[in-house]
Amino acid sequence: MSLNLNSCYLQSLLSLAAILLLGAGAGHHTRPEPAGTNRTEVFMVAHADDWQLFMGDVAAKAIRNDKRTVFVYTTATDAGGEPAYWQAQERAALASVAFALGRLPADGVDQTDRQPLRVSCIDTQVMERPVHRCSIGPTVSYFLRLPDGNLKGEGFAATGCVSLDQLYNGRTASLTRVDGSGSFGTWDELVTFVTDIVRTEAAATGRANEPVRIHAPDPDTSFNPKDHADHRATGRLAAAIARTSGWSLTQYAGYSIANWPSNISAAAFADKAALFMAYDRMRILANPEWSTYALLPKPYSAFLSRTYVRPPDFTGQSQ
């Protein structure tokens, strides 16, 4: 598929999403929740496009209800590529957040003054370790910039063939960030570090006892089979953090949902499609060859019409 044809297809999908959103009762997804449901919502994912694809409708609702919404991206989504590639991934992820806030259309520029997306980003310190933090409105995003682990956790040669999965299983001595800003020597170090990020952001609301809910990939292969190794490792990270901190955890299925029945409303599909299109369009603006959707349009389209959460009564067998 040529770039021009793909761009037209992307625009048609976004138009369809907008039509569905208008015609399917968008208020269902923007209605404020009842009193007493204030909490910090944390979306902990491996890659820059994971939350849009697998839990985008849930994230959109949290953002539009003015929840304290925190995004934690464990890997750089670098695919062993150059810095410009993973830096574009970060900008694309932020474009999705801005779109959910109603500030950014899918062409990547502000709708009111046609200026490039403006966010506040700093390199801050957490537990005396540097981390890249960006804020837009009531949301914050943390980019850990750990190496992309590849589909099965084998990693990429450019980053030493290492991965989150290997750190979890003790098969690598350390995991160094792709920007060279530091490394983690053990899995427990990473768990403690990310726990402190979440605790700090939850405390920033000024309500010390405000509950926290973490949204993350499900690492259990009996519910979520054939998923990316980075997804499973990030799911294990989220589960460890939720368990030790007493926070709520909602776990989502990943790649396998492409073959499961569609299960969300037209409005929820519209949310997911628009968020993903904002992400993908920003990548195209960085480099016309970097469209994620163009690589595998069929499964990506399927992801957008499905959101599967592990049932409360599910008893897993494999972590």
N, C-alpha and C positions, 0 to 999 in steps of 0.2 A: 504494500500500500504506500503510495507516495505521500510526502509530507502535506501537500496541498489537499489531497483527498482526506487524509487523516484529520487535518485541522477542521475541514468542513464537517466531518463526522463528529468530531468533538463538540463543535458549536451546535450541531443539531441535537446531540445528547443533552447539552446544557439547556437548550430551548425546550426540549421535552420535559426536563426536570422542572423548569420554571412553570410550564403549563400545568403539570401535575400538582405542583405546590399550590397554585392558585385555585385549582379545581377540586382539590381533595381535602380542603379544610385545614390550612396551614396552622390555624389557631390551636389545633390539637397538640402541636409540637412546640408552641410558644406560650401556652397557658401557664401562668405561675403556679408552682406547687403549693399545697396547703401550708399554713403556718406550722412551724415545728419541724420542717424538713431542711433547715439550713445545715449545710455541711460543706466540707472541702471535697471536691471531686478530682481524683487523680487518674489520668490516663497514661499508663505506663506501657510503652510499646518499644519494639525493637527498631523499627524503620520509620522514615519520615511520612510514609503514606499508610501505615497500618491502621491508625485509629479511624481515618476517613473510610477505609474499605470495610472494616470489620465491626466498628462501633460508632460510625460517624453520626447516625441519627441520635444516639444517646448523648454524645458529646455536644451536638448542636443544641439539644434541649437544655443541657446543663449551662452552657454559655449564655443562652438567651434568657434563662431564669436568673441571671446575674450571680450564679454560684461562683465561689472561689474555685477556679478551674486551673489545674496544674498538669502540664504535659511533661513527661520524662521520656526522652528518646535515648535508649541505651547505646545503640551503635550509630556510627556516622552515616549509615546507608551508602557506604563508599564503593562497594563492589570492587575493591582493590584499585580504585581509580585515583585520578589526580585531585588535588585540593579543590579546584574549581567545581568538580563534580559534586563532592559532598557539601560544599558551601551552598551550591544551588539547591540541594535537597533541603537544607535548613530554611532557606528563603521560601521555598515552596510550601513547607509545612506551616510556616508563619502566615503565608497567604491564605491557607485554609482557615486558620483561626480568625484572621481578619474578616474573611468572608462571612463566617458564622456570626460575627459581631455586626454585620451589615455595613462594613466599611470598604469592602473590596470586591469588585466584580472579577470575573474569571480572566480578564485580560491583564490583570496584575497591576492596575493603577487605581488610585483613589477615585471614587465615583464623583466626588464633589468638585475637586480642583484639578483632577487629571494629573496629579503628581505621583511619583513612585511611592510605594508602600513605606510608611514610616513606623518603625518600632523602636523601642528602647532596649538596647542590648549592651551588656557589660560582661567582663570576665570577673566573676566574683569568687569568694573563697567559702568553702564548706569544709569544716573539719581540717582547716589548713591545706586543703587541696583546691586547685583552681577548677572552675566549671563555668561554661558559657550559659548565661541566663538572659532571656528576652521577655519583655512584658508588652502586652497589648490590652488596654482596658483592664478588666478584672482577671485576665488570664496571665499565667507565666509559663514559660517553656524552658526546660533545661536540656542541653545537648551534651551528653557524656562523651561522645565522639570515640567510642570504643570500636575496634575493627569489625567490619561486616564479616560474619562467620561463614557466608555462603550457605547453600541450601541444606547441606547435611552436616555443617559444623566443621568442615575441613579447612575453612578460611581461604584467603587469597595469598598468592606468593608475594605480592607487593607489600603485604603487612605481616609477613612471617608465618603464614599458614596457621594462624591462631584464631580463637573464637571464644565467645561467652560460654558455649557448651563445654569447651575444653577447660576453662577456668573452673566451672562448676564441678567437673569430673576429676579435677586435679591432673589433667593431662598437659598443662602448660604451667611454667613457673611463674608467669606474670602476663598481664594483658596491658599493653601500652597504647595510649590514645593516639589516633592518627595525626593529631596536631602536635604531638610530642610534648604535651603539657604535663604528663605524669603517667603513672601506671598503677595497677592493682595487683598485689602479690597473691591474694587469696580471695575466695568467694565471700568469706565473712567480711572482709574489708569493704567489698562492694555493697553488701547488704547494709552494713552500718552507715556507709556514706549516703546511700539513697534514702534510707530511713530518716537521716538527719535533714535531708532536703525536704521531704514531705512534712516532717514535724515542724520545721521552720516556717514553711508556707502556711500550714494550718494555724500556727500561732499568730501569723501576721494579720489574721482576721480580727484580732483583739478579743476573741472568745476562746479562752484557754481550753475549754472542754468541748469545743465544737467537734462533732464526729467527722471521720474521714472515710470515704469510700474509694477503693482502688479498683480501676477497670483495667484488665490485662488479658493477654492471651492465655488460654487454658493449656497447661503443659501435659495434661493427661491424654495419652494416645488412645485410650479406649473411648473417649468422647470426641477428641480432636485429633484424628489420625492424619498422617502424611503432611504435617505442617513444617514450616521452616524451622531449622534448628535454633535460630536466633529468637523466634517467637516462643519456642518452648523454654529456652533459657530465661528469657525475660519474664515469662509466666512463673517460673520457679522463683525468680527474684521477688516478684510481687507477692507470691504466696508466703515466702519467708518473712517479708516485711509486715504483711497483714497479720500473720500468726503471732509474731513476737510483740507487735504493738497493739494488738486487740482491735484492729480496724476491719471494716467490712471489705469484702472482696467479691467482685463480679468477674467471672471468667468467660471468655468468648472463644468460639471456634474460628479457625482460620481458613487455610486453603481448601479444605475438604468441602466447605459449604457451597462451592461452585456446583456440586452435583446433588445438593439437597434442594428440597422444594423452596420456592420463594415464600417468604413468611412475614414481610413487612408491608405497611400501607403505602399507597402511592405518595403520600406526603413524606414519609420516612425515606422512601427511595429518592425523592426529589432532593431532600437534604443531603443524603450521601453522595448523589451524583454531582450536585453543585459544589460541595466541598472538595471532592476529588478533582473536579474539573479546574477549580482554582489552583490546586496543587500542580496538576499536570501542565496547565497553561504557563505557569511560572517557570517550569522546567524547560518548556519549549522556547520561552523568551531567552533563557540562558544559553540554550543551544538547540537548534531545530532537530537535532538527532536524539535528544534526550527525552522524548515523550515516553512515559511509562506505559500508557494505554496502547500506543501503537505496537508495542512488542507482543502483547497477548490480549487483544480486545475481547475475545470471547469470555475467558475466565474473569477478567476485570469487570465486565458488564454484569456477570452473574453475581459477583461479590456485592455489587451495589444494591441488589434487590433482596439481600438476605442479611439478617443479623441473628446469630444463634448464641444464646447464653446457656451455660451449663445448668440443668434443672436442679432445684434445691435438694431433691431426693436422690440425685445421681451418686452412685458409689463407684469411685474410680478404682482402677487396678494398676495403672502404670504412670509414674511421675518421672 
